[in-house]
Amino acid sequence: MVRTTCNSTAAAEYPQVCKALFRRQRPGAYPADLAAREEALKQLCSVSLDIISLLSATS
């Protein structure tokens, strides 16, 4: 369970890291399609972390 939590947490942080690296390499506007994917990934990670928390609480 701990490994799954770590993987989900890392996935949740991934978009922020990508955005920072992108801006370092290419100053300017962050592409809208990447921002939309980032938001979708954040939502998926949030749901997965909530599920993991619920499963941990009932164990």
C-alpha positions in Angstrom: 0.0 0.0 0.0 2.9 2.4 0.8 4.4 1.9 -2.6 1.1 2.7 -4.3 0.8 5.8 -2.2 4.3 6.9 -3.2 3.6 6.3 -6.9 0.4 8.3 -6.8 2.0 11.1 -4.9 4.9 11.2 -7.4 2.4 11.2 -10.3 0.6 14.1 -8.7 3.8 16.1 -8.5 4.9 15.2 -12.1 2.9 18.0 -13.9 4.5 20.7 -11.7 7.9 19.4 -12.4 7.2 19.2 -16.2 5.8 22.8 -16.2 8.9 24.1 -14.4 11.3 22.3 -16.8 9.3 23.4 -19.8 9.5 27.1 -18.7 13.2 26.8 -18.1 13.8 25.5 -21.6 11.2 27.7 -23.4 10.3 30.9 -21.7 6.8 32.1 -22.6 3.3 30.8 -22.4 2.7 27.3 -21.3 0.7 25.4 -24.0 -3.0 25.1 -23.3 -3.1 21.4 -24.2 -0.4 20.6 -21.7 -2.2 22.6 -19.0 -5.4 20.6 -19.7 -3.5 17.3 -19.5 -1.9 18.5 -16.2 -5.4 19.2 -14.7 -6.7 15.8 -15.8 -3.7 14.1 -14.2 -4.1 16.1 -11.0 -7.7 15.0 -10.8 -6.9 11.3 -11.4 -4.1 11.4 -8.8 -6.4 13.1 -6.3 -9.0 10.3 -6.7 -6.4 7.6 -6.5 -5.0 9.1 -3.3 -8.5 9.3 -1.8 -9.2 5.7 -2.6 -5.9 4.6 -1.1 -6.7 6.7 2.1 -10.1 5.0 2.4 -8.6 1.6 1.9 -5.9 2.3 4.5 -8.5 3.5 7.0 -10.6 0.3 6.7 -7.6 -2.1 6.9 
